[in-house]
Amino acid sequence: MKRIGLISDTHGFLDEQVFSCFSACDEIWHAGDWGATGLAARLETTGKILRGVYGNIDGSDIRSIYPEQLVFTCEEVKVMIRHIGGYPPVYNPVTRKELDRHKPRLFISGHSHILRIMYDEKRNCLYMNPGAAGKQGWHKVRTLVRFTIDGSDIKDAEVIELGVRG
């Protein structure tokens, strides 16, 4: 069983609450738009496995560490993470091809700053976007998600509000 802390669109801002919110997690996944390598370094201090992809605002420093897309298996669940992806059924063309190619059971994206968790029946895939945890953008409330992968089950998803963006 793995407890996952999912975060995106920090844009260089890391709320101290993230550390307590993710304290019981085994892994932290960042869906892009980190904003600074220092933010990744701070998350690494937790000692948890840190996975992530770069986003459209990330510079060469982040892009040299994190890929555009990650495909991996956690427990018995194939996972795909891309920063820009769209959502079911409105995926962008590149993401649609990658989903068809890899056939993940869990697809994670960021970019929109819109918190959304929904099931794509056509692809037999759960979609998650944790919203935005940073202060940049038009979202009103900063959010992240915690969930569990237990064997082939994805369960216990919790939306955590970090407060008003301002």
Backbone bond lengths (Angstrom), bond angles and torsions (degrees), N, CA, C in turn:
res aa  C-N    CA-C-N  psi(-1)  N-CA   C-N-CA  omega(-1)  CA-C   N-CA-C  phi
1 M - - - 1.453 - - 1.534 109.27 -
2 K 1.320 115.81 135.24 1.470 121.80 177.49 1.516 109.68 -125.80
3 R 1.327 115.44 132.34 1.471 121.40 172.20 1.519 106.96 -96.69
4 I 1.321 116.46 128.53 1.460 122.55 -175.04 1.528 110.28 -114.97
5 G 1.324 115.22 134.31 1.454 121.94 169.82 1.518 107.53 -104.23
6 L 1.321 116.98 122.79 1.469 122.25 -175.68 1.521 109.92 -115.03
7 I 1.331 114.75 127.61 1.466 121.67 -175.79 1.528 109.09 -140.80
8 S 1.311 116.21 153.80 1.466 120.32 178.17 1.521 110.17 -155.97
9 D 1.315 114.44 164.87 1.460 122.63 171.33 1.525 112.82 49.26
10 T 1.320 114.85 52.99 1.464 121.24 176.75 1.529 111.18 -77.66
11 H 1.315 117.28 -27.90 1.468 122.09 177.28 1.529 112.39 49.45
12 G 1.339 115.69 41.07 1.459 120.61 175.90 1.517 115.14 87.01
13 F 1.337 118.26 -3.01 1.463 121.41 -179.12 1.526 109.57 -112.91
14 L 1.328 116.96 125.79 1.457 121.50 177.61 1.522 109.20 -122.86
15 D 1.311 115.79 107.09 1.458 122.65 178.83 1.533 109.05 -64.85
16 E 1.312 117.51 134.64 1.462 121.78 179.63 1.530 112.08 -60.01
17 Q 1.329 117.91 -25.09 1.466 121.86 178.27 1.528 112.12 -60.19
18 V 1.335 116.59 -26.29 1.463 120.77 -178.35 1.525 110.33 -56.85
19 F 1.319 117.31 -38.73 1.461 121.01 -177.42 1.529 111.99 -63.91
20 S 1.317 117.53 -41.61 1.470 119.01 177.68 1.526 110.71 -75.52
21 C 1.321 117.99 -35.99 1.468 120.94 178.50 1.525 111.85 -62.58
22 F 1.322 116.33 -34.26 1.466 121.02 -177.23 1.538 112.92 -101.36
23 S 1.331 117.74 8.80 1.468 119.92 -175.26 1.531 112.89 -61.01
24 A 1.317 118.30 -33.63 1.472 121.14 -179.64 1.532 112.57 -91.06
25 C 1.318 117.41 3.61 1.468 121.22 -178.60 1.524 110.88 -84.85
26 D 1.321 115.21 150.90 1.462 121.62 175.96 1.525 111.38 -89.33
27 E 1.328 115.15 -32.24 1.461 121.14 -177.67 1.521 109.59 -136.86
28 I 1.341 115.77 152.76 1.461 122.85 173.05 1.519 106.66 -120.93
29 W 1.320 116.43 128.73 1.464 122.07 178.07 1.519 108.90 -116.40
30 H 1.328 116.19 129.25 1.471 122.15 -179.99 1.522 108.61 -113.78
31 A 1.326 116.02 123.18 1.468 121.62 -175.21 1.531 113.58 -92.78
32 G 1.318 117.73 28.00 1.457 121.76 169.81 1.514 116.43 99.00
33 D 1.339 113.94 168.71 1.458 123.97 -170.23 1.533 110.25 60.22
34 W 1.338 113.67 55.34 1.465 121.75 176.43 1.529 109.82 -62.68
35 G 1.343 115.03 -49.83 1.449 120.57 -179.20 1.513 114.93 95.31
36 A 1.332 117.90 -24.30 1.469 120.52 179.75 1.525 109.83 -169.13
37 T 1.324 116.01 144.25 1.470 119.68 178.15 1.518 111.28 -67.08
38 G 1.307 117.42 -26.97 1.460 120.43 178.20 1.516 112.17 -60.44
39 L 1.313 116.57 -32.52 1.452 121.19 177.84 1.527 110.00 -64.85
40 A 1.325 116.78 -43.76 1.469 120.98 177.15 1.528 109.79 -62.23
41 A 1.308 116.89 -42.24 1.465 120.85 -179.96 1.530 110.66 -61.58
42 R 1.318 117.38 -39.45 1.471 120.29 178.06 1.517 111.11 -65.10
43 L 1.335 117.63 -39.86 1.469 120.31 177.47 1.527 111.12 -67.22
44 E 1.323 116.74 -32.91 1.466 120.48 178.52 1.528 111.80 -66.02
45 T 1.330 117.83 -25.00 1.460 120.65 179.98 1.527 111.88 -65.97
46 T 1.323 117.95 -14.92 1.468 120.82 178.83 1.522 111.02 -70.54
47 G 1.339 117.61 -18.50 1.455 121.33 -177.51 1.519 113.49 79.69
48 K 1.312 116.48 3.25 1.464 121.17 179.23 1.520 110.01 -88.01
49 I 1.324 116.56 157.36 1.463 120.08 174.22 1.521 107.29 -63.83
50 L 1.320 117.14 129.49 1.458 122.61 -179.90 1.517 108.52 -116.12
51 R 1.323 115.64 121.84 1.468 121.32 176.56 1.520 107.39 -122.43
52 G 1.327 116.06 150.33 1.454 118.05 178.31 1.507 112.78 -171.83
53 V 1.313 113.94 170.52 1.459 122.93 176.05 1.523 107.54 -128.16
54 Y 1.327 115.75 159.55 1.465 117.71 176.23 1.522 109.80 -84.83
55 G 1.329 114.21 157.12 1.459 121.30 177.35 1.504 111.22 -114.28
56 N 1.308 115.31 178.33 1.464 120.68 -174.95 1.525 113.61 -66.45
57 I 1.322 119.06 -23.04 1.479 119.74 179.20 1.521 112.60 -91.60
58 D 1.331 116.69 -8.47 1.457 119.99 -175.73 1.520 112.01 -77.45
59 G 1.326 114.70 138.08 1.457 121.42 -179.27 1.517 112.68 -87.08
60 S 1.305 115.06 -172.12 1.465 121.08 -176.27 1.525 112.20 -63.17
61 D 1.336 117.75 -26.55 1.467 119.56 178.58 1.535 110.73 -62.13
62 I 1.301 117.62 -48.26 1.468 122.34 178.11 1.528 110.29 -71.07
63 R 1.326 116.19 -42.95 1.469 119.98 -178.13 1.522 112.95 -64.05
64 S 1.335 117.25 -22.92 1.465 119.73 177.40 1.534 111.74 -78.33
65 I 1.327 116.56 -15.49 1.467 121.31 -179.25 1.526 111.77 -103.36
66 Y 1.326 116.66 -42.70 1.459 122.17 -173.84 1.523 110.95 -114.38
67 P 1.345 117.33 141.52 1.462 121.20 -178.99 1.531 112.11 -82.28
68 E 1.320 115.54 172.74 1.468 120.81 174.82 1.526 110.78 -71.35
69 Q 1.321 115.89 -32.34 1.458 121.36 -177.44 1.521 110.23 -141.66
70 L 1.306 115.65 141.79 1.463 122.14 173.77 1.523 108.59 -120.64
71 V 1.314 116.12 134.88 1.459 122.00 171.53 1.525 105.64 -130.43
72 F 1.321 117.08 122.96 1.456 121.84 -177.09 1.526 108.66 -155.68
73 T 1.324 115.03 171.19 1.455 120.44 176.78 1.517 108.82 -113.37
74 C 1.321 115.59 130.73 1.455 122.98 174.97 1.523 106.07 -117.65
75 E 1.339 116.06 120.35 1.459 120.57 -170.56 1.537 106.76 56.31
76 E 1.334 118.40 -117.27 1.471 121.04 179.15 1.529 111.96 -113.03
77 V 1.335 116.49 19.38 1.469 121.55 -175.69 1.522 110.01 -111.00
78 K 1.326 115.76 123.28 1.467 120.63 174.03 1.524 107.74 -79.16
79 V 1.338 115.30 128.56 1.463 122.98 -174.49 1.523 109.57 -120.00
80 M 1.325 116.12 139.58 1.469 121.42 172.34 1.524 107.59 -128.53
81 I 1.336 115.34 131.36 1.471 121.25 178.35 1.524 108.56 -124.63
82 R 1.326 116.59 129.52 1.471 125.00 172.12 1.526 106.64 -139.86
83 H 1.313 117.54 145.89 1.462 118.66 179.23 1.521 110.97 -69.55
84 I 1.315 116.88 -53.79 1.467 121.06 -179.20 1.523 108.06 -101.91
85 G 1.316 115.94 117.96 1.450 118.37 -176.07 1.511 115.18 -143.24
86 G 1.311 117.94 -21.41 1.452 119.54 -169.53 1.514 108.14 82.81
87 Y 1.323 115.96 -160.03 1.459 121.69 -179.42 1.527 108.55 -153.07
88 P 1.336 118.17 164.72 1.469 119.90 -177.22 1.527 111.50 -63.01
89 P 1.295 119.16 134.75 1.460 129.11 -10.34 1.531 112.34 -93.52
90 V 1.333 116.91 15.79 1.469 121.74 -173.03 1.528 110.53 -98.97
91 Y 1.328 116.31 66.14 1.455 121.11 176.48 1.523 108.99 -85.06
92 N 1.332 116.52 152.11 1.460 117.91 174.35 1.535 107.99 -73.45
93 P 1.339 117.79 160.38 1.465 120.43 -173.88 1.532 114.79 -56.18
94 V 1.328 118.06 -41.64 1.461 120.44 -179.28 1.532 109.90 -65.33
95 T 1.310 116.70 -45.13 1.462 120.73 179.78 1.520 111.02 -62.83
96 R 1.325 117.38 -42.15 1.467 120.85 178.53 1.533 110.75 -56.60
97 K 1.337 116.09 -44.50 1.473 120.43 178.30 1.528 111.17 -63.43
98 E 1.334 116.70 -43.15 1.458 120.96 -179.32 1.532 111.51 -66.82
99 L 1.321 117.38 -37.95 1.463 120.50 176.33 1.531 110.45 -64.45
100 D 1.325 116.73 -42.42 1.469 120.69 178.06 1.527 110.96 -65.19
101 R 1.305 116.27 -35.57 1.473 121.20 -178.47 1.529 112.30 -72.30
102 H 1.346 116.55 -47.50 1.463 120.89 -173.00 1.526 114.26 -93.03
103 K 1.321 116.64 -25.07 1.466 122.23 179.78 1.543 113.03 51.03
104 P 1.335 117.48 57.37 1.466 119.64 179.06 1.533 111.46 -72.11
105 R 1.322 115.97 158.76 1.474 121.33 171.65 1.520 110.96 -91.30
106 L 1.357 115.62 -17.59 1.459 121.79 178.35 1.522 108.23 -136.21
107 F 1.342 116.08 122.76 1.464 120.98 175.86 1.519 108.17 -117.36
108 I 1.339 115.46 128.33 1.458 122.30 -178.81 1.516 109.58 -120.11
109 S 1.326 115.45 133.72 1.465 119.62 172.64 1.524 108.97 -140.88
110 G 1.306 115.09 169.44 1.455 122.48 177.12 1.520 108.00 -125.37
111 H 1.311 116.49 -131.83 1.455 126.58 170.50 1.521 115.14 76.04
112 S 1.311 119.19 -50.62 1.465 121.27 -172.31 1.528 113.03 -74.81
113 H 1.326 117.91 -18.49 1.462 124.00 -173.55 1.529 111.30 65.81
114 I 1.324 117.02 13.25 1.464 121.83 179.93 1.528 108.87 -104.93
115 L 1.317 116.35 115.20 1.452 121.89 175.73 1.531 108.58 -64.88
116 R 1.331 114.89 125.15 1.463 118.48 -178.42 1.521 108.92 -155.57
117 I 1.322 116.05 128.24 1.461 122.62 172.71 1.524 105.67 -129.78
118 M 1.338 115.21 119.15 1.463 118.54 -177.91 1.519 110.24 -153.24
119 Y 1.312 115.24 158.19 1.448 120.22 -177.96 1.520 110.30 -99.60
120 D 1.324 116.57 132.69 1.458 123.13 176.17 1.532 107.23 -98.32
121 E 1.311 115.72 97.57 1.472 120.47 -177.01 1.516 112.11 -63.31
122 K 1.317 117.16 -36.86 1.466 120.75 -178.93 1.531 110.91 -59.90
123 R 1.330 116.62 -38.84 1.468 121.01 -177.04 1.525 113.36 -101.49
124 N 1.339 117.36 0.38 1.462 121.22 -177.25 1.536 109.69 51.62
125 C 1.336 114.98 51.82 1.462 121.95 -170.91 1.525 110.04 -141.90
126 L 1.328 116.15 133.72 1.455 120.90 173.78 1.527 108.35 -86.32
127 Y 1.323 116.16 133.32 1.463 122.63 178.99 1.529 108.42 -107.11
128 M 1.340 116.43 134.98 1.467 121.55 175.35 1.521 110.71 -134.45
129 N 1.307 115.35 133.59 1.457 122.74 167.19 1.530 104.90 -130.18
130 P 1.334 118.30 117.50 1.463 120.17 -175.18 1.525 114.45 -77.21
131 G 1.328 117.38 5.52 1.454 119.35 -174.68 1.518 109.80 77.39
132 A 1.306 117.13 -153.76 1.467 120.99 -177.25 1.526 110.10 -121.30
133 A 1.344 115.59 132.88 1.464 120.91 179.06 1.528 112.00 -97.91
134 G 1.322 116.74 -7.78 1.459 121.06 -178.30 1.513 112.85 -93.40
135 K 1.335 115.20 -176.35 1.463 121.29 -177.71 1.521 113.45 -100.33
136 Q 1.338 117.44 -6.99 1.466 121.11 179.91 1.527 109.33 -87.70
137 G 1.330 117.12 139.59 1.456 120.51 175.52 1.512 112.16 118.14
138 W 1.316 114.52 -175.11 1.460 119.94 -173.92 1.528 113.03 -100.22
139 H 1.340 118.86 -6.01 1.464 120.98 179.30 1.524 109.53 -60.55
140 K 1.314 116.72 152.07 1.460 120.49 -178.51 1.520 112.74 -94.78
141 V 1.331 116.80 -34.35 1.461 121.97 -177.58 1.524 109.08 -122.21
142 R 1.331 116.62 134.46 1.467 121.78 177.78 1.525 108.71 -81.60
143 T 1.331 116.12 131.96 1.463 120.24 -174.53 1.522 112.59 -134.94
144 L 1.318 114.96 160.56 1.457 123.53 169.04 1.525 106.83 -149.31
145 V 1.335 115.97 174.61 1.469 120.97 -176.22 1.528 109.01 -133.71
146 R 1.326 115.32 142.40 1.464 122.66 169.32 1.523 107.28 -118.77
147 F 1.343 116.57 142.88 1.456 120.03 176.27 1.519 109.16 -157.23
148 T 1.314 115.37 172.23 1.456 122.38 -177.98 1.512 110.16 -121.84
149 I 1.329 115.32 138.99 1.459 121.26 168.14 1.522 105.74 -114.14
150 D 1.323 115.04 118.19 1.459 121.89 -177.53 1.523 107.54 -124.88
151 G 1.318 116.50 100.16 1.463 120.31 -174.35 1.517 108.93 65.59
152 S 1.328 116.09 -117.02 1.464 119.97 178.47 1.528 112.46 -100.19
153 D 1.332 116.97 4.37 1.466 121.46 -178.74 1.526 111.69 -95.54
154 I 1.322 115.59 133.80 1.465 123.05 171.78 1.519 104.28 -107.91
155 K 1.335 117.37 117.87 1.462 118.44 -171.34 1.525 111.99 -150.15
156 D 1.320 114.38 175.77 1.471 123.41 173.98 1.520 113.58 57.90
157 A 1.331 116.98 37.95 1.466 119.62 178.78 1.532 109.90 -67.95
158 E 1.330 114.79 132.15 1.454 121.80 178.27 1.526 108.95 -126.99
159 V 1.293 116.47 129.00 1.467 122.03 173.56 1.526 106.73 -91.36
160 I 1.319 116.18 129.72 1.450 121.29 179.68 1.528 108.57 -117.82
161 E 1.309 115.32 125.30 1.458 121.06 176.65 1.529 108.65 -94.29
162 L 1.319 115.16 127.32 1.464 121.55 -178.17 1.532 112.20 -93.98
163 G 1.304 116.79 -6.44 1.464 120.59 -179.80 1.511 111.61 121.16
164 V 1.305 114.72 177.77 1.463 121.95 -178.23 1.521 109.56 -67.89
165 R 1.322 116.45 143.96 1.466 122.36 -176.73 1.513 112.35 -56.46
166 G 1.310 117.72 -43.70 1.453 124.56 -174.81 1.452 116.60 -35.28
